[in-house]
């Protein structure tokens, strides 16, 4: 198992989230290729492009989203 320092956890989270989200979106987009038996090939290409695109988007958007959530919610402790 990788021993990445916890202070870099937000980057690890972003990479995993971008990978999972883009994998699901690519699978949905490639569903028509199931009938042609070329789904896996199309999905791998689509997922790789989507993941490479989503990593910077997720990492750059996360702080702004976190601030927005904090503005929209209140602590109830």
Secondary structure, 3 states (H helix, E strand, C coil): CCCCCHHHHHHHHHHHHHHHHHHHHHHHHCHHHHCCCCHHHHHHHHHHHHHHHHHHHHHHHHHHHHHHHHHHCCCCC
